[in-house]
Amino acid sequence: MNSDTELAPAVESILEAARERSGSDGDVVDVDARSLSDALTRAEADGRVPVIAEVKPTSPTADGAREDDPVELAEAMVEGGAAAISVLTEPSHFGGSPEALTRVREAVDVPVLRKDFVLEEAQMDLVAADLLLLIVRFVDDLEALVAAARERGFQPLVEVHDRAELETALYAGADLIGVNNRDLGRLEVDLETFESVAPQAPTDVTLIAESGVSSPEDVRRMRKAGADGLLIGSAIMDHGADDSDVAENTRRLVDADDGSEEA
Ligand SMILES: O=P(O)(O)OC[C@@H](O)[C@@H](O)c1c[nH]c2ccccc12
């Protein structure tokens, strides 16, 4: 663990569960990954804000849970213009599963990120995905995990929350970095996090603004601060409203750059 500061109780409990989950006893996965960078470029080329839309049935900070089929959710997100999909595979706090990811990846043709708390190499082999999240704060040997992820064909998305963690990520050779606006100590969101960390990153790094983006205005704010892509879950899932239109929720954020919301 890389930080002495305290974690929110919910996060402690997530980590405890993650430590208990063993890896796969099966084979080492070997992925032929769909390129995120190509997907972001394609989105830009047709005037879509590059959004990684997240299938997140629930979370410790969500207002409720959605029971919808993950495949239907992911298809609606792609229909709404999402450049890529993120699928929570964490079972005990986010309602996710590796099976959901596999089914989503079969159903859509955009890159799919595995969103979980992967702490050790063997846990990577649970399920194939195009991208794999690694959270700087929670892992002991980031460099080894980045290498292990790449050996399997994953594109590692390395998550940071401050400048010191950004340095750690860069030192470990990360070229795809997510800045999480949510503070894992208090679980509060502050979009200034991305604004303060982004300028410290070299220009050849692909930067993703994660968490707390809820309106077209937030999208424009993160883009202005240098986000090459945005990872958005709650605003698209809209947990409080079961019948909320996920394709439409995605589209209003994907279309944010052309000012169409302003009217
Ligand atoms: O629902 P939001 O605020 O749009 O956030 C999405 C994503 O950034 C968030 O789910 C997340 C970011 N890093 C994580 C690590 C684990 C679990 C979840 C996350």
The ligand as an SDF file (V2000), in Angstrom:
LIG
                    3D

 19 20  0  0  0  0  0  0  0  0999 V2000
  -19.7490    6.9060  -11.2200 O   0  0  0  0  0  0  0  0  0  0  0  0
  -18.7630    7.9500  -11.5510 P   0  0  0  0  0  0  0  0  0  0  0  0
  -18.6450    9.0230  -10.5080 O   0  0  0  0  0  0  0  0  0  0  0  0
  -19.0030    8.5220  -12.9400 O   0  0  0  0  0  0  0  0  0  0  0  0
  -17.3240    7.2320  -11.5830 O   0  0  0  0  0  0  0  0  0  0  0  0
  -16.9880    6.2430  -12.5270 C   0  0  0  0  0  0  0  0  0  0  0  0
  -15.6240    5.6400  -12.1620 C   0  0  0  0  0  0  0  0  0  0  0  0
  -14.6660    6.6420  -12.2580 O   0  0  0  0  0  0  0  0  0  0  0  0
  -15.6440    5.0400  -10.7530 C   0  0  0  0  0  0  0  0  0  0  0  0
  -16.5720    3.9990  -10.7660 O   0  0  0  0  0  0  0  0  0  0  0  0
  -14.2840    4.5210  -10.3170 C   0  0  0  0  0  0  0  0  0  0  0  0
  -13.0810    5.0970  -10.5010 C   0  0  0  0  0  0  0  0  0  0  0  0
  -12.0790    4.3550   -9.9950 N   0  0  0  0  0  0  0  0  0  0  0  0
  -12.6220    3.2430   -9.4500 C   0  0  0  0  0  0  0  0  0  0  0  0
  -12.0330    2.1500   -8.8320 C   0  0  0  0  0  0  0  0  0  0  0  0
  -12.8310    1.1380   -8.4300 C   0  0  0  0  0  0  0  0  0  0  0  0
  -14.2160    1.1920   -8.5500 C   0  0  0  0  0  0  0  0  0  0  0  0
  -14.8300    2.2650   -9.1700 C   0  0  0  0  0  0  0  0  0  0  0  0
  -14.0360    3.3010   -9.6200 C   0  0  0  0  0  0  0  0  0  0  0  0
  1  2  2  0
  2  3  1  0
  2  4  1  0
  2  5  1  0
  5  6  1  0
  6  7  1  0
  7  8  1  0
  7  9  1  0
  9 10  1  0
  9 11  1  0
 11 12  2  0
 11 19  1  0
 12 13  1  0
 13 14  1  0
 14 15  1  0
 14 19  2  0
 15 16  2  0
 16 17  1  0
 17 18  2  0
 18 19  1  0
M  END
$$$$
